[in-house]
Amino acid sequence: MHLSRPYNSINGCGISVSPPHETDSLHEQLTQALQNQRPDPDIMSLDVIWTDEFVSNGWIVPLKELAAEGLNNYLQPPIQSSTYQGQIYVAPFRTDVGVMYYRTDLGFPLSPSNPIPQVWTWDDLERMVRSYNGPDLLQYSYLWQSTDQQQPLGPYEGLVCDFLEVLSSYGGSVVDDPHNPKRVTISSSAAIEALQKMRSWLSPGGISHFNFTTSVYDEDSTVNMWEGGNAMFMRNWATYIANSNGWGLAINAFSSQEKRDAAWNFINWMLREDVQTFAAIDASFTMTHMNVYKNKYLNAQNPFYNRIYDIVSNYSQSRPQLPNYQPFSLAIQKQIYQILTDPSPDIGGSLNTLQKTLQDIIDNGKKGRK
């Protein structure tokens, strides 16, 4: 993490922080190290969905100092995701939201006289795509995330996030309460509609006419396609503006007490308003300190930025928080990928099977948060 360098220079420290690489591979890297009780890295950059798993295994320590200092200045959804059984374990450094990007240089139907609606439906998106009759033949109409560079090529966490967004737009959900999930709700008419819509995008003549069984469509690859002028719309994270539910900082439970103390000093520094403002300006990170969204210079540079506060506070979609989230997510990835790539399976029947699998994972897992 680039902010560790100025901190180390100022304070004469040697803080090391694991960078947030692709979510699934980073999780594997960290869990292997912690299962072997390795004391490094001292501080870990975690997807907040891992909080329950890392706490229940004794891999990270509670941040009692952070709780004592108060959390009223921070966005509450990331705080909630970073808390386990009443204690906060992960410092909410930055959050993230899915954003729909669109080209302003293509003319109709994206001109000021034909503005983008304030509330989109997927039918609106398809209508705008099909109305485009410009001179340039675009290779893709709508880009989103589905597969990454793992071997063999297959689905990853990005597909789960994209599916949850579409599912939510139809009024559906995966579980009854993402912060204390007990009952799986994925087998629903809303989920059938969502998957029918996503499947239609991939069909011949669909707005996402790419084959993700043979190519990579993760965050970086879709950005590269977008920057190459090959698409009209792209779903990606808000951090792309300059270049998840969120990322937080946690302290390794196997580090020495001396290093834990040094780690807390660094985390406390990272949560300061001025440091978070710098990160927002320098990298367009969507930060957790609420005052960052009031910064006049930042909002002048990025007019969209101040809208993120309202989106995260009122419209964010949380993934289910479970100590055994990884097998839960992998089951979703596998079934959704199969539904989207093979038009023969009955969607309703596949969702019934998935619901039973996910319910077994919840029922057989460790006791969730209270």
N, C-alpha and C positions, 0 to 999 in steps of 0.2 A: 504494500500500500504506500503510495508516494508520500503521504503526509507523515509517515514515520521518519523520513529522512530529515526534514527540518527540525522535527522534535528531537531526534538523536543529536543533531548538530548543536542545537541550543542547550540541551541538557547533558550532553556528554554521555548518552546512554547507548545501549545496543539492542533496542527493542526490535523484535521480529514479528511480523504479522503475516499470516497466510493470505495471499491475494484471492479474491473471489473469482476463480476460474469457472469453467462450465460446471453447473451445479452437481450433476451426478458424479463426475470424476473427482471433484473436490471432496464430496462426502465420503467416497471410498478411500481417498488418501488420508483424510483425517481419522476416520474410524479405525483404519488399520494401525495408525500410529498410537491412538489412544487405547486400543485393545491391548497393545504391548506396553502401556503405561509410559510412553515416551514423554519427557518433560519439555520438549520443544515441538511446535512453536509455543512461546509464552502466551501469546494472544492469538485467538482464532477469529477469522471473519466468517460468520456463519449465516446461512439462510435461516431466517427465524423459524421456519417450519421444523427445524431440527431441535429446537429448544427442549421439548419433552424427552426425546431420545437421549440427548447428551446429559441431561440432568439425571434421568432415571438410571443411567449407567455409571453415574459418579464421575463424569469426565470434566465437568466445569463447576465452578464455585459460585455461590450467590454473591451478588454485588450489593452488599449491605450498605456500603458508603453511598451508592447511588440512590438507594431507597431513602436513606436518611436526609440527603440533600433535597429531595423532592423532585417530582416529575411533571409538575404542572405546566412547564414550558415546552413540553414535547407532545407530538401527535400521539393520541391515545391508542389507535389501532396497533402501531408497532410496539407500544408498551405492553398491551394485552398479549400480543404474540410472544413477547420475551419473558413472560411471567409463568412460573410453574408453582402450583399449590401455594399461592400467595406471596412468593418471593421472586424478585427479578434476578435473572441469571445472565441475560444478554443485554448489553448496552445498545439501545436502538440508534445506530449511527446514521443509516439512511434507509429510505423506503423506496418503493417503485410502483409504478402503475402502467398498465397497458395503454398505449396511445395509438390512434389511427392517424397515419400520415397520408397526406394527399398532395398531388402535384398542382401547383398554381400556374404553371406555364402552359397548360394544355388547352386553354380556352374553354368553350362550352363542353360540359355543363358546369365547369368550375369557375366561371367568371363571376365578378361581383353582381352582375344582373341576374345570375342564377346561383345564389349562394348555397353553401352546404347547410342543411337543416341543423338546428340546434340539437335536436334529438334524432339520432339516426336509427333506422331499422336496417336489417340486412337487405330488405327489398329496395330501400333507397340506394344502398351501395350498388346493388346489381343494376338498378335503373341508370345510375350515373355511368357505370362501366359501359353498358350497352348503348348509351346515348353518344359515346365518344366516337367521332368520325374524323379525327384529325389526320394529318398527313403521315405521321409516324406510326408504324405498326409496332405496338408494344408486345414484347415477348410474354409478359405476365400482366394481368389486370389487378389482382389482389394477392399480396404476399403475406404469409404468416408462418409460424414455426411448427415443425412437426418431427423432424429427424435431425440427429447430430452425427458426429464423425466417429462414433464408436464402431467397433468391428464385432460382428457384422452390423451393417447399417440398420438402424431401427429407431423407434420412438424414444423420446426422453422427456424430462420434466416440462420442457417448453410446450409440448402437446397438451399436457394436463392443464397448464395455465390457459392456453387458448381455448380448450374445450370448456373450462369452467366459465370463461367470459361469455361464450355463445350460449351455454346452458342457462346462465343467469339472465341473459337477455330474454329468454323465453319463460322466465319465472321459475326455473328449476333449481335444484340444489343436489349436492352429493350426500350430505348428512344433515341431520336435524339442527345441529348447533356446531359450527366449525371450531369453537373454542372449548367445547366439552362434548364431543360427538359420542352419541350412544346408538343412534338408529340411522342406517343407510337409507337414503331416499332417491337414489339415482335411477331406479326403475320407474319412470314416469312418462306421461305424455309429453311433457316439456323436453325431456332428454331425447325422446324419439324425434320430435320436431327439430331440435338442435342438430342431431346427427344426420337427419335427412338433409338439412340445409348445408352442412359441411360436406356431405357426400356429393351433393349437387354441384358444389364449387369445383370438385375434382373430376366430374364427369366430362365427356367430350362436349365442348362448347361452354363449359363452366367458366366462372370468372377466375378460378385458380387452376388453370389447366397445366399443372405440373405433376410429375410422377415422383412422389417422395419415397417410392420403394427403391429407386436407383440413384437418387441424388440427395445431397445434404441441404436441409432447409432449417438451419438454426439461426440465432440472432445475427451472427456475423455474416453468414452467407446471404441472408435476405437483405441486409444492409448493403452489401456489395452489389447485389442485383438492383436494388433501389437507386443507389448512387450512379449506377451505370445507365440510368434512364430507362430501365426495362419494365417498369410497373407504374400503374396509376395510383394504387393505394398500397400501404404497408402497415400491418400491425406490428409494433415493436414496443420496447420499453421507453419510458420518458427520457432515460439517460442518453438515448440516441440523439437528442436535440443538438448536443454539442459534438458529438462524435459522428419483480418479484414483489411479492409481499414485502420483501425488504431484507437488508443485511445488517447484522449487529456484531458487536465485538464481545468475545467471551474469554475468560481466563482459564488456562489449562490447570486442572486440578492436580497434575503431577509435577508442576513447576515448584521450585523452592519458595519458601515464604518471602525471601528477599525479592525474588523475581515477580512474585504475585503483587507485592507492594509496588514495585516499579511498573508493572502492567496496569495497575489501577490508576497510577498517576498519568500514564499515557492515555488511557481510556477517558479519564476525566477531562484531559486536555482536548481530546477529539470531540467531546460533547459541547465544548464551549461555543457560544454563538458566533464569535469571530472566526473560529476555525471552520465551523459548518458553513458559514457564509462564503469563505474562501473556496471550500470544496464545491459549493453550488456554482460559483462563478467559474472556477477553473475547469470543472469536469461535468457541469450540469447535473450533478447528483441531486436527487430529490431527497432533501434532508429531513430530519425529524424535529429539529428545533423550530418552533412555530414562528419566532421572530424573523427567521431567514426569509419567510415568504412576504414580509413587509418591506424588505430592503428595496429602496427606490432604484438604485443602480442596477441591481440584478433584474428587476422587473422591466427596466428600460432595455436591457440587453436581450431579455427573453420574455416577451409579453405573455407567453403561455404559462410561465412559472407560477404566478400567483393563483392560478386556477387549480393547481395541484393540491393545495391545502383543502379545498372544498371536496375534491374528488376522493382524496385519501380519507378524509374525516367522515364523509357521508355515503360514498358509493363504492368503496374498495371491497373486493371479494377475497375472503380469506380461505386458504386451503385448510383441510381438517388438521387440527393439532393433535398428534398421536405419538406416543413413544415408538411405535412401529409404523411410522409414516412411510418409510421406504418400500416395504412390501405392498402397502396400500396403494401407493403411487404407481408402482410397477404393474400391479394388476389393472389399474385404469389405463395405463399406457398400452399394455398388450391388447386389451379388449377394444379400445377405441381405435387403435391402429388397424386391427383386423376388420372392424366394421367399415372403416374408411377405404381400405385398400381392396376389400373383397365385396363386391356388390351383392353376392348371393346370400349371406347370413341375414336372418330375420333380426331386425334391430331390437324389437321388443323382447324376443327370446334371449338375445345376447345380453341385454341389460338385466334381465332376470337372473341370468347366470352370474353376471358381474356383481349384482347386489348381494347374492348369497355369499360370494367369495369375500367381498369387502366386509360384510357383517361378521363373518367368521374371523377375519383379521382383527376387527375391533373387539369382539367377544373374547378372543384368545390372547389379546395383548395385555400389557401391564396396565394397572389402574391409571386412568387419566387424571387430568388436573381437577382441582376442586375450586 
